[in-house]
Amino acid sequence: MRICYICVGGFAHIAPYLNYFKEAGHDVCFISLSPAPDYGVPTYNVGLWGQYSPTTGKWKYPISILRARRIVRKLKPDIVHTHYITSGGLAGLVCGFHPTITTVHGSDLNEGIQKRFWRFLFKLIFNHSDCVNTCNEEQKRKVMALGVAAEKIRVLTPGVDTDKFSFGQRQIKGRNQPLRMTTTRQLEKKYGHQTVIQALSILRSKGVDFQMTFVGDGPLLEELKSQVKREGLTDCVRFSGRVDKSRIVEILHNNDIFLSTPFYDGISIALLEAMATGLFPIVTDLEVNSDWLEDGVDGLLYKPGDVDALASCILKIYNNPRLAVSAAQRNRSKVVKSGDTQTNMKLLEQIYEELVRKTDRETI
């Protein structure tokens, strides 16, 4: 099949799609709505600006989208797969190609659905799409609430590379060793990192010995560093900055607890990566997380923004490290079964074949 992907160039989760289908022998190309790294496939950059900005970038799309439309007409793919409703999905609508599959990733739906203008566009985009791919059941219900038929929606996450994110054997640690925690979520407001630092301050006041590593970059970096300094935590909190995947695996293997504290989320690839390595998750009580974790068994869940509850969850593992060790293999098995990239991409390949078989290729 000739498969054409459309999204912003810096969208990290596009890589597994491009890599898998290229290696599977398909003719893969990528239309990038903003500058993209080298993914090893033919890439058509139709963007008119540099680094993508979520605040101003969307309003620079019209010309870029028209360029994307011309390229789709020229390439004559068998299928178009767009990612992120507010960018790739909108481009797919304007391209007018069939069959088109649109993938919802989370923040695009959660933020856009609150605005009347975007709700109107979402309905148009989903109506045009031959298939809507959501990453969890909660997203599916939200899409259905916009009038999309259930049979048009496929729930499938891109998953993680469970070979790369290998299992790290966990051992019960004594009080003579610091509790090591990490998060690999971007340093953005929606991920609630301020609550982590506040909870760490509570732990320090209770005499808990710990080390915390924030992995990644983002607009809140300097603000979070200042908060750490104000709380007197500079000796036990560090910021690693942006690191590559191999380094992330190493960090996950060398920690005891994974923290993910967003106020809302789509599919947390970071959570699946942590679970695959056997790292114990403490995360906000969102449906996207409870779909994967049983509270008190496979992980601990707490109300978003509740600093005291987060501190209590961490203390629970500090006082009962056996819980974290006992959950490790179960969480790994869950990800291998339902969140493995190779497995899920094979399922997506079947969806592509079905859409191509039953849909006449068409471009407006």
N, C-alpha and C positions, 0 to 999 in steps of 0.2 A: 504493500500500500504506500501511496504517497501521502504523508501526514504533515499537515502544516499547523504549527503552534503559534499562538499570538498572545503576548502579554508584555509587561514592562521588562526591560532588559535585566534589571537587578533583582528580579524575583528568584530567590534562591531555590525554591521548591520546584522550579521547572527542570532543573538538571536531571533528576531521576527519570523523567519522561523522555527527554532527549536521548539520554544514554541508553536506556533499555531498548527503545524501539530502533535506534541506530544499530545496536549490537544484534538485534533480532533480525536484521537484514532489510528493514523497511527504508524507504526513501524519505528522510526526515529533513524538514526545514523549519526555521524559526524566524518569525516576523517580530522584531523587537520595537516596542513603542518608545524606548529610550535606550541609550547606550548599554551594550551588554558585554560581558566577558566572553572569551572564546570557549564555546561549548563543544567545538569539534564538529559542528554541522553547518551547512549553508545558512548564514544569518543575514537578514535584510533589516537594517536599522532605518526605520522611518521617522524616528524622533527628531524634533527640531530644537532640542535643548540638551543640556548636560545632565548632571545627576538628577534623577527623578525626585520631585517634591510632591508629597501627598496633598499639600495645601494649594499649590498653584498648578501642578502638573496636569490635572484632569481637564483644565480649561485650555490647554494647549493641544489637546488631542484631535480636534476636528481635521486639521490638515494632515496630521500623522495617520489618522484613520482612513482618510481618502487615499493616501499613498498605499496603505495596507490593502485596501480594496483593489487597487490596480495590480498589485503584486499577486494577490490571490487569483485574479482573473488570468494573469499570465502563467502562473504555476499550474493551474488546473489540478489541484490536489484531489485525492479520493475523499478526504475528510479534513475538516478544520476543527482544532481543539483550542478553545480560548480559556484563559485563566484569569480570575478576578473579575467579577461582574462589572465593576466601575471602570475598568480599563479594557482588558481583553474582551470581555463580554460585550461591551459597547462597540468595540471594533468589529466583532463578529456580526452584530446586528447590521451595521452599515455595509459590511462586505456582502451580506445577503446570500451567502453560500449555503448550500445543503449537500450533505449532512454536516451539521455543526453540533459539537458537544461543548457545553459551558460548565466549567468547574468553579464551584463556590468554595472559598478557602476560609471564611470566617469574618474577619474585620470588615471586608467589603460588604457583606450582608448585614452584620450587626450594626454597623455605623450608618450605612445607607438607608436601611429600612425605616429609620426614624425620621427621614426627610421625605416629604410628599413628592418632590421632584424626582428623587431617585427611585421611590416606590413605583412611580409611573414608568420610568425607564426600565426598571427590573421586569415589570410585567411584559413590556415589549420584547426585551432580550430573551426572557424565558419562553415566550410565545414563539419566537423565531427559532430557538434552539430545538434540535431534534431530540436531544437528551440533556438533562441537567444532572450533573454529578455533584453530590454533596459529600462532605467528609464525615458526617455523623447524622444520627437520627434527629437531633434537635434542629439542625439546619434544614433537614428534609421537611419537618413540620412548618417551619417558617416559610419555606418556598411554596409549600402547598397552600398556606394561608394567603398567598398572592394569586391563587387560582390555578396553580400548576397541578395537573393530574398525577396521582401517585405513580402510575405505571410509566410516566415519563422520567422519573427520578431514579438514579442509581446511587446507592450509598457505598462509597469506596474511598479509602484514604490512600495517598501515595506511599505511605509506609516508610520504613527505614531499612537500610542495608544491615541485616542481622549478622552477616559475616564480618563486616567491618566493625559494627558495634557488638563486639564479642562479649560473652559472659565473663565477669570477673568474680572469682570465688570470694565470698564475704565471710569474715571472721568476727566473732564477738570481741568487742574492744573493752578493755578495762578503763577505770576512771583515771588511770595514769597517762592515758592518751587523749588528746583533744578530739572532740567531735568535729568531723570535717564535713562541711556543707558547701553546696554550689548551686548556682542557677545559670542556665545558658540562654535565658530569654533576653531579647534586646532591651537596652536601657531606655525604654519609652514609658510614658505615663500610664498607659493602659495595663502594664504588667505589674504595677503596684510594688515596685522595689522599695519604696519608702517604708512600707509596712514591715518589710524584712529587717531593715536597719533598726526600726523601733523595737521589734521583737528581740533582736540581738542585744539591744541595750538592757532589756528586761533579763535576758539570760545572764549577762555580765553581772547584774545586780544580785543574782542568785548564786554567783560563784561558779557558773558553768564554764569549763575550759573548752573553747571552740576556735575553729578557723573557718572563715567564710570567703569564698571566691566568686565574684561576679564575672562571668565570661561574656564577652561581647562588647558592643559599642552602641552609642545612641545619643540623642540630644540631652538626656538627663545625666550624662557622665559627671560633669563638673558639679552639678547640684547634689548628686549622691555622694561624691567625694567630700563635699563640704558638710553634708549631714553626718557622715562617718566621723569627721573631725570633731564636730560639735558634740557628738555622743561619746567621744573619747574611745573610739574603737579602731583607731588606725593600726594598732599592733596586731589585730586579729581579723581584719577585713582587707582584702586586696581586690584590685580590678585588673584582670589580665588583658583587657582589650580584645579586639577581634583575633580569633585564632582559626587555623584550618581544622578540618574534620578529624584528622589523625590526632591532633593535640586535644580535641574535645573528648575523644575516646579515652585518652590517657587521663584526663582530668576526672572523667566519670569513674574510671577504675580506682582512682586514688581518693575518692570521697565516700562518705557514709550516707548522706542525705541529699536528695534533689529537691529544691524548692521551686515551685511555680505558683506565682501569686497574682494572676491577672484578675481584673474585674469582669471580663468576658473573654471568650476565646473561640477559635474555630476548631482546628485540629492541631494539637500541640505535638509537632514532630519531635520537639525537644523532650517531651514526656516519654514518648515511645523510645527514643534513643536511651534515655536513662533507665527505663524498665528493661530494655534489651541487655544492658550491662549488669543488671541486678541491683542497681542503686535504688534505695528506698525513697519513694515519693511522698512529699507533704505538699498538697496542692489545694487550691480553692475549690469549694464545693459547687462546681458547675457540672451540668449534665455531661458535657464533653469529657470531663474527668471521671465522673462516677460510672460512665459507660465502660471504663477500663479498670476501675479500682473499687474494691469493696472496703469501705471505711473501717479501719481498725484491723483489717486482715491483710490486704495487699498494699495499703497505704493509709495515710491520714488526710482527711478533708476538713476544711474549716471555712467559715463564712468569709467571703471576700471583704478585705479591709479590717477585719477583726484582729487587731494586734495581739491582744491577750490570748485569744484562741490559738493563734499561730505559735506564740511562745510556749503555750501548754503542749501543743503537738510535738514541738522539738524536745521539750523536757520529757515527754513520754518515751521517746526513743533513747534519750540520754539515760533514763532510769531503767529502761527495758530494751537493751540492744538486741535481745534474741528475736524480737518482733521483726526488726529490719532484716536479720539474717534469714529467718524462716520464709519471708515473702519473696526473696530474691529469685529463686528458681521458678516460682509460680508466675511472676511477672514476666520473666524471660519467655516462658512457654506461651503466654498470652500473645506477646508480640510476634513470635515466630508463627503462630497459627493465623492471626488476623491482621497483623501490621507489618508484614514482610514485603519489601518493595518488589522482589522478583515474583512472588505469588500474586500480589495485587495487580501488577502490570500485565501479567498473563490474563487475568480476569478482564482488565481494561481492553486488552487486545481483542478479546471475544466480543466486547461491546462495540468496538470499532467495526469489526467484521459484520456484525448484525446490522449496524446502521448503514454501512456501505451497501450491503446486500438488499436492504428493503427501501432505500432512499435514492431517488433519481438525483444525480449531481446537477446543481443549479446555482447560477450566480445572477443576481439582478443586473 
